[in-house]
Amino acid sequence: MLHSALYRTESRGAHAREDYPERDDANWLKHTLAWLDEAGRLRLGDRPVHLNPLSNEVSAFPPAERVY
């Protein structure tokens, strides 16, 4: 998790960072992926977030910052 958090240069959910306090949807609206090989080497990557539901039974809604 630490490597994934350092990989993302923004604050979002569990990856909140003091050095990047703002959310950055323009560059980071994606999922962080991690692979560990048999030698223990870590490779990080990402994939896009699917913004449209797979069913017509629910409506799509835009991503938004969590505010409490």
PDB file of N, CA, C and O in Angstrom:
ATOM      1  N   MET A   1       0.819  -1.180   0.000  1.00  0.00           N
ATOM      2  CA  MET A   1       0.000   0.000   0.000  1.00  0.00           C
ATOM      3  C   MET A   1       0.871   1.255   0.000  1.00  0.00           C
ATOM      4  O   MET A   1       0.531   2.251  -0.639  1.00  0.00           O
ATOM      5  N   LEU A   2       1.972   1.206   0.704  1.00  0.00           N
ATOM      6  CA  LEU A   2       2.848   2.372   0.750  1.00  0.00           C
ATOM      7  C   LEU A   2       3.358   2.731  -0.641  1.00  0.00           C
ATOM      8  O   LEU A   2       3.342   3.903  -1.018  1.00  0.00           O
ATOM      9  N   HIS A   3       3.808   1.749  -1.403  1.00  0.00           N
ATOM     10  CA  HIS A   3       4.300   2.020  -2.752  1.00  0.00           C
ATOM     11  C   HIS A   3       3.184   2.597  -3.627  1.00  0.00           C
ATOM     12  O   HIS A   3       3.428   3.510  -4.417  1.00  0.00           O
ATOM     13  N   SER A   4       1.980   2.079  -3.495  1.00  0.00           N
ATOM     14  CA  SER A   4       0.850   2.597  -4.269  1.00  0.00           C
ATOM     15  C   SER A   4       0.540   4.033  -3.888  1.00  0.00           C
ATOM     16  O   SER A   4       0.256   4.856  -4.757  1.00  0.00           O
ATOM     17  N   ALA A   5       0.590   4.341  -2.612  1.00  0.00           N
ATOM     18  CA  ALA A   5       0.311   5.711  -2.157  1.00  0.00           C
ATOM     19  C   ALA A   5       1.379   6.671  -2.674  1.00  0.00           C
ATOM     20  O   ALA A   5       1.057   7.790  -3.074  1.00  0.00           O
ATOM     21  N   LEU A   6       2.625   6.257  -2.672  1.00  0.00           N
ATOM     22  CA  LEU A   6       3.696   7.119  -3.178  1.00  0.00           C
ATOM     23  C   LEU A   6       3.623   7.273  -4.694  1.00  0.00           C
ATOM     24  O   LEU A   6       4.041   8.298  -5.233  1.00  0.00           O
ATOM     25  N   TYR A   7       3.104   6.283  -5.372  1.00  0.00           N
ATOM     26  CA  TYR A   7       2.941   6.296  -6.828  1.00  0.00           C
ATOM     27  C   TYR A   7       1.972   7.401  -7.266  1.00  0.00           C
ATOM     28  O   TYR A   7       2.165   8.034  -8.303  1.00  0.00           O
ATOM     29  N   ARG A   8       0.935   7.619  -6.466  1.00  0.00           N
ATOM     30  CA  ARG A   8      -0.096   8.606  -6.809  1.00  0.00           C
ATOM     31  C   ARG A   8       0.296   9.976  -6.280  1.00  0.00           C
ATOM     32  O   ARG A   8       0.485  10.148  -5.076  1.00  0.00           O
ATOM     33  N   THR A   9       0.418  10.942  -7.166  1.00  0.00           N
ATOM     34  CA  THR A   9       0.797  12.303  -6.767  1.00  0.00           C
ATOM     35  C   THR A   9      -0.462  13.155  -6.595  1.00  0.00           C
ATOM     36  O   THR A   9      -0.651  14.160  -7.281  1.00  0.00           O
ATOM     37  N   GLU A  10      -1.296  12.735  -5.683  1.00  0.00           N
ATOM     38  CA  GLU A  10      -2.542  13.421  -5.354  1.00  0.00           C
ATOM     39  C   GLU A  10      -3.030  12.880  -4.019  1.00  0.00           C
ATOM     40  O   GLU A  10      -2.445  11.943  -3.476  1.00  0.00           O
ATOM     41  N   SER A  11      -4.089  13.460  -3.491  1.00  0.00           N
ATOM     42  CA  SER A  11      -4.751  12.937  -2.296  1.00  0.00           C
ATOM     43  C   SER A  11      -6.121  12.425  -2.689  1.00  0.00           C
ATOM     44  O   SER A  11      -6.922  13.138  -3.295  1.00  0.00           O
ATOM     45  N   ARG A  12      -6.379  11.170  -2.332  1.00  0.00           N
ATOM     46  CA  ARG A  12      -7.676  10.565  -2.628  1.00  0.00           C
ATOM     47  C   ARG A  12      -7.868   9.401  -1.673  1.00  0.00           C
ATOM     48  O   ARG A  12      -7.071   8.463  -1.671  1.00  0.00           O
ATOM     49  N   GLY A  13      -8.897   9.450  -0.877  1.00  0.00           N
ATOM     50  CA  GLY A  13      -9.230   8.337   0.002  1.00  0.00           C
ATOM     51  C   GLY A  13      -8.074   7.917   0.889  1.00  0.00           C
ATOM     52  O   GLY A  13      -7.497   8.739   1.600  1.00  0.00           O
ATOM     53  N   ALA A  14      -7.735   6.634   0.845  1.00  0.00           N
ATOM     54  CA  ALA A  14      -6.657   6.102   1.676  1.00  0.00           C
ATOM     55  C   ALA A  14      -5.289   6.600   1.241  1.00  0.00           C
ATOM     56  O   ALA A  14      -4.313   6.435   1.972  1.00  0.00           O
ATOM     57  N   HIS A  15      -5.201   7.204   0.068  1.00  0.00           N
ATOM     58  CA  HIS A  15      -3.921   7.716  -0.431  1.00  0.00           C
ATOM     59  C   HIS A  15      -3.782   9.218  -0.174  1.00  0.00           C
ATOM     60  O   HIS A  15      -3.222   9.934  -1.004  1.00  0.00           O
ATOM     61  N   ALA A  16      -4.272   9.693   0.942  1.00  0.00           N
ATOM     62  CA  ALA A  16      -4.150  11.115   1.285  1.00  0.00           C
ATOM     63  C   ALA A  16      -2.685  11.442   1.554  1.00  0.00           C
ATOM     64  O   ALA A  16      -1.985  10.696   2.239  1.00  0.00           O
ATOM     65  N   ARG A  17      -2.235  12.563   1.005  1.00  0.00           N
ATOM     66  CA  ARG A  17      -0.829  12.967   1.143  1.00  0.00           C
ATOM     67  C   ARG A  17      -0.746  14.437   1.502  1.00  0.00           C
ATOM     68  O   ARG A  17      -1.498  15.253   0.970  1.00  0.00           O
ATOM     69  N   GLU A  18       0.154  14.775   2.394  1.00  0.00           N
ATOM     70  CA  GLU A  18       0.348  16.177   2.766  1.00  0.00           C
ATOM     71  C   GLU A  18       1.088  16.938   1.676  1.00  0.00           C
ATOM     72  O   GLU A  18       0.867  18.138   1.514  1.00  0.00           O
ATOM     73  N   ASP A  19       1.971  16.266   0.916  1.00  0.00           N
ATOM     74  CA  ASP A  19       2.723  16.953  -0.129  1.00  0.00           C
ATOM     75  C   ASP A  19       1.904  17.168  -1.403  1.00  0.00           C
ATOM     76  O   ASP A  19       2.287  17.980  -2.245  1.00  0.00           O
ATOM     77  N   TYR A  20       0.800  16.468  -1.558  1.00  0.00           N
ATOM     78  CA  TYR A  20      -0.158  16.665  -2.654  1.00  0.00           C
ATOM     79  C   TYR A  20      -1.545  16.716  -2.035  1.00  0.00           C
ATOM     80  O   TYR A  20      -2.261  15.714  -2.059  1.00  0.00           O
ATOM     81  N   PRO A  21      -1.943  17.852  -1.482  1.00  0.00           N
ATOM     82  CA  PRO A  21      -3.188  17.902  -0.713  1.00  0.00           C
ATOM     83  C   PRO A  21      -4.473  17.854  -1.550  1.00  0.00           C
ATOM     84  O   PRO A  21      -5.546  17.593  -1.005  1.00  0.00           O
ATOM     85  N   GLU A  22      -4.384  18.098  -2.846  1.00  0.00           N
ATOM     86  CA  GLU A  22      -5.587  18.177  -3.671  1.00  0.00           C
ATOM     87  C   GLU A  22      -5.814  16.897  -4.468  1.00  0.00           C
ATOM     88  O   GLU A  22      -4.872  16.184  -4.814  1.00  0.00           O
ATOM     89  N   ARG A  23      -7.051  16.631  -4.741  1.00  0.00           N
ATOM     90  CA  ARG A  23      -7.455  15.558  -5.636  1.00  0.00           C
ATOM     91  C   ARG A  23      -7.148  16.000  -7.073  1.00  0.00           C
ATOM     92  O   ARG A  23      -7.271  17.186  -7.382  1.00  0.00           O
ATOM     93  N   ASP A  24      -6.754  15.081  -7.951  1.00  0.00           N
ATOM     94  CA  ASP A  24      -6.360  15.411  -9.323  1.00  0.00           C
ATOM     95  C   ASP A  24      -7.044  14.457 -10.299  1.00  0.00           C
ATOM     96  O   ASP A  24      -6.435  13.493 -10.765  1.00  0.00           O
ATOM     97  N   ASP A  25      -8.317  14.731 -10.607  1.00  0.00           N
ATOM     98  CA  ASP A  25      -9.060  13.856 -11.517  1.00  0.00           C
ATOM     99  C   ASP A  25      -8.495  13.880 -12.933  1.00  0.00           C
ATOM    100  O   ASP A  25      -8.610  12.885 -13.648  1.00  0.00           O
ATOM    101  N   ALA A  26      -7.893  14.978 -13.355  1.00  0.00           N
ATOM    102  CA  ALA A  26      -7.365  15.070 -14.717  1.00  0.00           C
ATOM    103  C   ALA A  26      -6.292  14.011 -14.964  1.00  0.00           C
ATOM    104  O   ALA A  26      -6.211  13.464 -16.063  1.00  0.00           O
ATOM    105  N   ASN A  27      -5.480  13.719 -13.972  1.00  0.00           N
ATOM    106  CA  ASN A  27      -4.380  12.768 -14.140  1.00  0.00           C
ATOM    107  C   ASN A  27      -4.552  11.468 -13.373  1.00  0.00           C
ATOM    108  O   ASN A  27      -3.882  10.485 -13.690  1.00  0.00           O
ATOM    109  N   TRP A  28      -5.420  11.429 -12.384  1.00  0.00           N
ATOM    110  CA  TRP A  28      -5.477  10.268 -11.501  1.00  0.00           C
ATOM    111  C   TRP A  28      -6.863   9.666 -11.342  1.00  0.00           C
ATOM    112  O   TRP A  28      -7.138   9.050 -10.312  1.00  0.00           O
ATOM    113  N   LEU A  29      -7.732   9.817 -12.304  1.00  0.00           N
ATOM    114  CA  LEU A  29      -9.030   9.143 -12.245  1.00  0.00           C
ATOM    115  C   LEU A  29      -8.826   7.730 -12.801  1.00  0.00           C
ATOM    116  O   LEU A  29      -9.319   7.383 -13.874  1.00  0.00           O
ATOM    117  N   LYS A  30      -8.079   6.927 -12.030  1.00  0.00           N
ATOM    118  CA  LYS A  30      -7.746   5.559 -12.419  1.00  0.00           C
ATOM    119  C   LYS A  30      -7.453   4.740 -11.180  1.00  0.00           C
ATOM    120  O   LYS A  30      -7.188   5.283 -10.107  1.00  0.00           O
ATOM    121  N   HIS A  31      -7.502   3.437 -11.337  1.00  0.00           N
ATOM    122  CA  HIS A  31      -7.202   2.507 -10.258  1.00  0.00           C
ATOM    123  C   HIS A  31      -5.714   2.190 -10.275  1.00  0.00           C
ATOM    124  O   HIS A  31      -5.133   2.001 -11.344  1.00  0.00           O
ATOM    125  N   THR A  32      -5.099   2.130  -9.114  1.00  0.00           N
ATOM    126  CA  THR A  32      -3.708   1.720  -8.996  1.00  0.00           C
ATOM    127  C   THR A  32      -3.652   0.207  -8.880  1.00  0.00           C
ATOM    128  O   THR A  32      -4.377  -0.389  -8.083  1.00  0.00           O
ATOM    129  N   LEU A  33      -2.790  -0.412  -9.676  1.00  0.00           N
ATOM    130  CA  LEU A  33      -2.619  -1.860  -9.667  1.00  0.00           C
ATOM    131  C   LEU A  33      -1.197  -2.198  -9.249  1.00  0.00           C
ATOM    132  O   LEU A  33      -0.274  -1.429  -9.516  1.00  0.00           O
ATOM    133  N   ALA A  34      -1.011  -3.327  -8.605  1.00  0.00           N
ATOM    134  CA  ALA A  34       0.314  -3.755  -8.173  1.00  0.00           C
ATOM    135  C   ALA A  34       0.487  -5.242  -8.460  1.00  0.00           C
ATOM    136  O   ALA A  34      -0.433  -6.036  -8.266  1.00  0.00           O
ATOM    137  N   TRP A  35       1.672  -5.603  -8.923  1.00  0.00           N
ATOM    138  CA  TRP A  35       2.029  -6.996  -9.178  1.00  0.00           C
ATOM    139  C   TRP A  35       3.327  -7.286  -8.449  1.00  0.00           C
ATOM    140  O   TRP A  35       4.243  -6.464  -8.453  1.00  0.00           O
ATOM    141  N   LEU A  36       3.406  -8.435  -7.832  1.00  0.00           N
ATOM    142  CA  LEU A  36       4.602  -8.879  -7.136  1.00  0.00           C
ATOM    143  C   LEU A  36       5.055 -10.170  -7.805  1.00  0.00           C
ATOM    144  O   LEU A  36       4.300 -11.140  -7.858  1.00  0.00           O
ATOM    145  N   ASP A  37       6.302 -10.187  -8.322  1.00  0.00           N
ATOM    146  CA  ASP A  37       6.766 -11.403  -8.987  1.00  0.00           C
ATOM    147  C   ASP A  37       7.364 -12.376  -7.966  1.00  0.00           C
ATOM    148  O   ASP A  37       7.428 -12.073  -6.775  1.00  0.00           O
ATOM    149  N   GLU A  38       7.792 -13.529  -8.434  1.00  0.00           N
ATOM    150  CA  GLU A  38       8.289 -14.571  -7.542  1.00  0.00           C
ATOM    151  C   GLU A  38       9.564 -14.170  -6.813  1.00  0.00           C
ATOM    152  O   GLU A  38       9.870 -14.718  -5.754  1.00  0.00           O
ATOM    153  N   ALA A  39      10.313 -13.213  -7.374  1.00  0.00           N
ATOM    154  CA  ALA A  39      11.548 -12.735  -6.740  1.00  0.00           C
ATOM    155  C   ALA A  39      11.269 -11.610  -5.740  1.00  0.00           C
ATOM    156  O   ALA A  39      12.193 -11.091  -5.114  1.00  0.00           O
ATOM    157  N   GLY A  40       9.990 -11.232  -5.591  1.00  0.00           N
ATOM    158  CA  GLY A  40       9.636 -10.180  -4.648  1.00  0.00           C
ATOM    159  C   GLY A  40       9.726  -8.778  -5.220  1.00  0.00           C
ATOM    160  O   GLY A  40       9.656  -7.802  -4.474  1.00  0.00           O
ATOM    161  N   ARG A  41       9.883  -8.661  -6.549  1.00  0.00           N
ATOM    162  CA  ARG A  41       9.933  -7.334  -7.186  1.00  0.00           C
ATOM    163  C   ARG A  41       8.518  -6.829  -7.442  1.00  0.00           C
ATOM    164  O   ARG A  41       7.640  -7.571  -7.881  1.00  0.00           O
ATOM    165  N   LEU A  42       8.329  -5.568  -7.159  1.00  0.00           N
ATOM    166  CA  LEU A  42       7.015  -4.938  -7.298  1.00  0.00           C
ATOM    167  C   LEU A  42       6.951  -4.152  -8.596  1.00  0.00           C
ATOM    168  O   LEU A  42       7.892  -3.442  -8.951  1.00  0.00           O
ATOM    169  N   ARG A  43       5.828  -4.282  -9.305  1.00  0.00           N
ATOM    170  CA  ARG A  43       5.568  -3.465 -10.486  1.00  0.00           C
ATOM    171  C   ARG A  43       4.217  -2.786 -10.279  1.00  0.00           C
ATOM    172  O   ARG A  43       3.235  -3.442  -9.931  1.00  0.00           O
ATOM    173  N   LEU A  44       4.169  -1.476 -10.494  1.00  0.00           N
ATOM    174  CA  LEU A  44       2.934  -0.718 -10.336  1.00  0.00           C
ATOM    175  C   LEU A  44       2.411  -0.303 -11.697  1.00  0.00           C
ATOM    176  O   LEU A  44       3.181  -0.095 -12.634  1.00  0.00           O
ATOM    177  N   GLY A  45       1.117  -0.184 -11.796  1.00  0.00           N
ATOM    178  CA  GLY A  45       0.462   0.279 -13.009  1.00  0.00           C
ATOM    179  C   GLY A  45      -0.899   0.828 -12.655  1.00  0.00           C
ATOM    180  O   GLY A  45      -1.214   1.027 -11.482  1.00  0.00           O
ATOM    181  N   ASP A  46      -1.706   1.074 -13.670  1.00  0.00           N
ATOM    182  CA  ASP A  46      -3.040   1.603 -13.422  1.00  0.00           C
ATOM    183  C   ASP A  46      -3.970   1.201 -14.550  1.00  0.00           C
ATOM    184  O   ASP A  46      -3.534   0.737 -15.604  1.00  0.00           O
ATOM    185  N   ARG A  47      -5.259   1.387 -14.310  1.00  0.00           N
ATOM    186  CA  ARG A  47      -6.276   1.171 -15.336  1.00  0.00           C
ATOM    187  C   ARG A  47      -7.359   2.214 -15.132  1.00  0.00           C
ATOM    188  O   ARG A  47      -7.559   2.678 -14.009  1.00  0.00           O
ATOM    189  N   PRO A  48      -8.063   2.594 -16.191  1.00  0.00           N
ATOM    190  CA  PRO A  48      -9.083   3.635 -16.075  1.00  0.00           C
ATOM    191  C   PRO A  48     -10.253   3.224 -15.178  1.00  0.00           C
ATOM    192  O   PRO A  48     -10.561   2.041 -15.041  1.00  0.00           O
ATOM    193  N   VAL A  49     -10.882   4.199 -14.588  1.00  0.00           N
ATOM    194  CA  VAL A  49     -12.117   3.988 -13.834  1.00  0.00           C
ATOM    195  C   VAL A  49     -13.263   3.961 -14.837  1.00  0.00           C
ATOM    196  O   VAL A  49     -13.354   4.840 -15.694  1.00  0.00           O
ATOM    197  N   HIS A  50     -14.131   2.970 -14.743  1.00  0.00           N
ATOM    198  CA  HIS A  50     -15.308   2.900 -15.610  1.00  0.00           C
ATOM    199  C   HIS A  50     -16.385   3.804 -15.015  1.00  0.00           C
ATOM    200  O   HIS A  50     -16.862   3.561 -13.906  1.00  0.00           O
ATOM    201  N   LEU A  51     -16.761   4.828 -15.743  1.00  0.00           N
ATOM    202  CA  LEU A  51     -17.718   5.804 -15.219  1.00  0.00           C
ATOM    203  C   LEU A  51     -19.165   5.484 -15.572  1.00  0.00           C
ATOM    204  O   LEU A  51     -20.080   6.104 -15.030  1.00  0.00           O
ATOM    205  N   ASN A  52     -19.387   4.537 -16.463  1.00  0.00           N
ATOM    206  CA  ASN A  52     -20.745   4.186 -16.845  1.00  0.00           C
ATOM    207  C   ASN A  52     -21.103   2.822 -16.272  1.00  0.00           C
ATOM    208  O   ASN A  52     -20.294   1.896 -16.336  1.00  0.00           O
ATOM    209  N   PRO A  53     -22.300   2.685 -15.713  1.00  0.00           N
ATOM    210  CA  PRO A  53     -22.708   1.390 -15.154  1.00  0.00           C
ATOM    211  C   PRO A  53     -22.877   0.353 -16.265  1.00  0.00           C
ATOM    212  O   PRO A  53     -23.082   0.700 -17.428  1.00  0.00           O
ATOM    213  N   LEU A  54     -22.788  -0.901 -15.894  1.00  0.00           N
ATOM    214  CA  LEU A  54     -22.933  -1.991 -16.854  1.00  0.00           C
ATOM    215  C   LEU A  54     -24.395  -2.348 -17.089  1.00  0.00           C
ATOM    216  O   LEU A  54     -24.696  -3.252 -17.869  1.00  0.00           O
ATOM    217  N   SER A  55     -25.289  -1.656 -16.431  1.00  0.00           N
ATOM    218  CA  SER A  55     -26.713  -1.940 -16.526  1.00  0.00           C
ATOM    219  C   SER A  55     -27.482  -0.638 -16.716  1.00  0.00           C
ATOM    220  O   SER A  55     -27.036   0.420 -16.271  1.00  0.00           O
ATOM    221  N   ASN A  56     -28.616  -0.710 -17.366  1.00  0.00           N
ATOM    222  CA  ASN A  56     -29.481   0.464 -17.508  1.00  0.00           C
ATOM    223  C   ASN A  56     -30.385   0.656 -16.295  1.00  0.00           C
ATOM    224  O   ASN A  56     -31.187   1.589 -16.266  1.00  0.00           O
ATOM    225  N   GLU A  57     -30.268  -0.208 -15.302  1.00  0.00           N
ATOM    226  CA  GLU A  57     -31.125  -0.133 -14.125  1.00  0.00           C
ATOM    227  C   GLU A  57     -30.708   0.963 -13.158  1.00  0.00           C
ATOM    228  O   GLU A  57     -31.493   1.350 -12.292  1.00  0.00           O
ATOM    229  N   VAL A  58     -29.497   1.467 -13.287  1.00  0.00           N
ATOM    230  CA  VAL A  58     -29.009   2.554 -12.432  1.00  0.00           C
ATOM    231  C   VAL A  58     -28.431   3.654 -13.305  1.00  0.00           C
ATOM    232  O   VAL A  58     -27.996   3.400 -14.429  1.00  0.00           O
ATOM    233  N   SER A  59     -28.426   4.861 -12.795  1.00  0.00           N
ATOM    234  CA  SER A  59     -27.897   6.001 -13.529  1.00  0.00           C
ATOM    235  C   SER A  59     -26.430   6.214 -13.199  1.00  0.00           C
ATOM    236  O   SER A  59     -25.980   5.920 -12.091  1.00  0.00           O
ATOM    237  N   ALA A  60     -25.696   6.724 -14.164  1.00  0.00           N
ATOM    238  CA  ALA A  60     -24.301   7.096 -13.931  1.00  0.00           C
ATOM    239  C   ALA A  60     -24.280   8.405 -13.143  1.00  0.00           C
ATOM    240  O   ALA A  60     -25.178   9.236 -13.279  1.00  0.00           O
ATOM    241  N   PHE A  61     -23.256   8.577 -12.328  1.00  0.00           N
ATOM    242  CA  PHE A  61     -23.102   9.849 -11.648  1.00  0.00           C
ATOM    243  C   PHE A  61     -21.618  10.224 -11.687  1.00  0.00           C
ATOM    244  O   PHE A  61     -20.756   9.349 -11.611  1.00  0.00           O
ATOM    245  N   PRO A  62     -21.321  11.515 -11.803  1.00  0.00           N
ATOM    246  CA  PRO A  62     -19.930  11.941 -11.937  1.00  0.00           C
ATOM    247  C   PRO A  62     -19.159  11.769 -10.634  1.00  0.00           C
ATOM    248  O   PRO A  62     -19.747  11.845  -9.555  1.00  0.00           O
ATOM    249  N   PRO A  63     -17.850  11.538 -10.720  1.00  0.00           N
ATOM    250  CA  PRO A  63     -17.051  11.447  -9.508  1.00  0.00           C
ATOM    251  C   PRO A  63     -17.034  12.791  -8.796  1.00  0.00           C
ATOM    252  O   PRO A  63     -17.074  13.841  -9.438  1.00  0.00           O
ATOM    253  N   ALA A  64     -16.976  12.759  -7.489  1.00  0.00           N
ATOM    254  CA  ALA A  64     -16.949  13.993  -6.707  1.00  0.00           C
ATOM    255  C   ALA A  64     -16.110  13.787  -5.463  1.00  0.00           C
ATOM    256  O   ALA A  64     -15.969  12.671  -4.962  1.00  0.00           O
ATOM    257  N   GLU A  65     -15.564  14.872  -4.982  1.00  0.00           N
ATOM    258  CA  GLU A  65     -14.766  14.832  -3.768  1.00  0.00           C
ATOM    259  C   GLU A  65     -15.651  14.534  -2.574  1.00  0.00           C
ATOM    260  O   GLU A  65     -16.776  15.026  -2.496  1.00  0.00           O
ATOM    261  N   ARG A  66     -15.152  13.730  -1.639  1.00  0.00           N
ATOM    262  CA  ARG A  66     -15.902  13.449  -0.421  1.00  0.00           C
ATOM    263  C   ARG A  66     -15.734  14.641   0.521  1.00  0.00           C
ATOM    264  O   ARG A  66     -14.615  15.038   0.846  1.00  0.00           O
ATOM    265  N   VAL A  67     -16.827  15.186   0.938  1.00  0.00           N
ATOM    266  CA  VAL A  67     -16.797  16.285   1.899  1.00  0.00           C
ATOM    267  C   VAL A  67     -17.733  15.940   3.043  1.00  0.00           C
ATOM    268  O   VAL A  67     -18.840  15.446   2.831  1.00  0.00           O
ATOM    269  N   TYR A  68     -17.283  16.202   4.237  1.00  0.00           N
ATOM    270  CA  TYR A  68     -18.080  15.870   5.421  1.00  0.00           C
ATOM    271  C   TYR A  68     -18.330  17.113   6.228  1.00  0.00           C
ATOM    272  O   TYR A  68     -18.985  17.051   7.269  1.00  0.00           O
TER     273      TYR A  68
END
